[in-house]
């Protein structure tokens, strides 16, 4: 709970935060959370308190550039997952760590939006939702790779081919966002319907609960992408 409270003050844009502690373990837990807070450092430690201060230069940071970093990280994770499953790898622990960076930059983007808003204030709320959905997309990739790792799964060819389509879909989404393409968004909407139809068909045919769970992750990834694209068009 105290980690969540500390994070909430960070997200609200506080430059200095005093955190009361009553054990070494709580102090260490807070320090781990601070590692995920871009710009924030522990500047003073007492027996019963940690003082945190923003030592970065958030005022110079561009919110658009932070969101692009998140998009690039997710784009990279998707491609790495494809390479791994194509090789038949099932220990994807290293990709779970990549998702931490998504959370780190997502928190930072939310902090910037909360503390100073977007240049065009009407776009602040939609962008807040975009960042929230990007973080959820990152969480979905994390749960997907953890599911493969924990169950030591090797995906059969049909599943790999379907995931390759989803990775291509993700690439198309990334490219259309970078080019602010409305025509691309329409193309994404059509591809979304095609991919979801294939996912549902495979779900109906599959008797393997672990495989159905993978298909559920595929569906979530696809839906998050189209919803994020729709919001990004509103703000660009």
N, C-alpha and C positions, 0 to 999 in steps of 0.2 A: 504493500500500500504506500509506504513512504517513498518508494522509487517512482510510483505513478504520480504522487503529489509533486515531487521534485520535477518530473518531466512536464507536468502541467504548467508550472511556473515558467519553465523554459519555453514552452510553446506559446505562452501568453506574452513573451517578449521581455521578461525581466532580465536586467543586466547583472544584478547581484541577487543571490539566493543564499539565505542562511538555513542550513538543515540541521535540526537537532538529532543527535545520535546517542545511543546508550550502550553500544557494544562495538567491538572491533569489526564483527561480521557486518553490521549495518554500515559502518564506514566503508568497508570494502565493496559492499553491494552498490552503494551510492557512487563510488569511484568508477565501477564498471559501467554504470548508467551514464556517467559524465563522459566516458570515452565515446559514447554515441551522440553526444551533443556538440555539434560543430561550433567552435569558437569558445566554448565554456571550459574553464579550468578551475581546479581547486587551488585557491590562493592562500588559505589559512586553515589549519586543522587544530582543534582543541579536543579535550577529552569528551566534551558533550556537544560539539558543534563542528560542522564543516562550512566554510564560506566559499561559495562559487562565484566566479566573475566571468563575464564575457570578455575575452581578450582578443577576439577577432575584430573584423571590420565589416560587420553586417551592413552598415550603411552604404558600403561600396558594392555590395553584392546585387546582382540583377536576378530577380525571381525567375525570369524566363530561362536564364542560363542554368539555374539549379534544376528546374523541371526537365530541361534537356538532358542534364546529367542522369537524372532518374530514368528517363526514357532509354538512354543509351545503356545503362546498367541492365535494365530489363531485357533489352534487345540482345545484349551479350549473353545473359543467363539462358535465354531461350535457345540460342545457337549452341551453347555449350552442352545443354541437356540433349539436344539432337545428336551431337557428335558422340556423347556418352552412350545413349541407347542404341545407336547404330553399331557401336563396337561391342554391344552386349554387356557393358559395364553395369554393375548394380551397387557399387559403393560410391555414392554421389555426395558424400558428406561435405566435400570441398565446395560444392555448389550451395549448400545451406549457408555457409559463411558469406557468400556473395550477397545473399538477401539482407544481411545486416547492414551493408552499405546502402541498400535501397531505403531501409528504415531510417538510417542516419540522415540522408539527404531529404527524405520526406519530412522528418521532424523539423529540419532546418527550413524547408520551404514553408511549412505551416507557421513556424515562428516568424518568418519575414512577413507573411501575409497577415498574421494576427497583429503584429506590432506596428506595421506601417501601411498595410494594404497594398493594392496594385495601383499602378499609375492611373488607370481608368478604374475608379472605385466601383463601378457597376460590374466589373469583371472579377472582383475579389472573391465573392461567394462561389461562382462557378469554378474558379481556380482552386479554391479550398477543397471543393468536392473532387476535382481532378486529382489532386495530390493524394487525397484519402483513398480514391479508387486505385491509384498507382501503387500505394502501399499494400492494399488488399491483393492486387495482382502479384506483387512480390511474395506475399504470404502464401498465395496459392502455388506458386512455383516451389516454395520451400516445402510445403506439405506434400507436393507431388514427388519431389526427389527423396524426401524422407520416407515416403511410402515405398518407393523402389528399394531404398537402402535397407530399411528395417525388415522387409519381406524377401530381400535378395531376389528381386524379380528381374527376369530377362524378357523384354517385350517381344512378342511374336511379330512377324513381318507386317501383318495388316495394321497393327497398332502403330508400328514405327512409321509406316506410310501416312497414316492419318495424322500423327504428330508432325511429320514433315510438312503437311499441308498447313497445320496450325502455325508452325515456325515461319513458313512463307507468308502467312496471313499477318503474323506479327511484324515481319520485315516490311510488308506493304503498308501497314499502319504507321510504322516508324518513318518511312519515306514520305508518306502523304502528309504527316504532321510537319516534317521539316520543310516541305514545299507548300504547306497550307492549301492542299488540294481538295476542293469541294467535290470535284468529279471522282477523286479517289475515295472519298467517304461513301459515295453512292456505290462504287465498286465493292468496298468493304462490306456494306450492308447486304449485297447480293451474295458475296462469298460466305458471310456469316450464316445465312439461311442454308447454303449448301453443306457447310461443315456441320452444323447442328443436325441436319437430316442424316448425315453419315454417322454421327455419334449415336443418335437415337436408334438407328438401324443396328449398329453393333451392340448396343445395350440389350436390345430385344433378342438378339441371337446368342449373347454370351451367357454361359452358365457359371462363370468364374466370378465370385464376389470381388476379389482383388482387382480383376480386370475392369469390372464395372466401376470400381472406385477410381481407377485411372481415367476412365471415360468421363466421370463426373468432374475431375480436374480439368480435362480437355474442354468440357462445356463451360466451366467457370472462366477459364482463360479467354475463350472466344467471346463470351458475353462481356467481360470486363473491358476487353479491347474495343469493342464497338461502342460501349457506353462512354468510355474515355474519349474516343474519337469524336463522338457527338458533342460532348462538352467543349472539347478543344476548338471545334469549329465556331462555337458561340463566342469564344474569347479571342479569336484571330480573324 
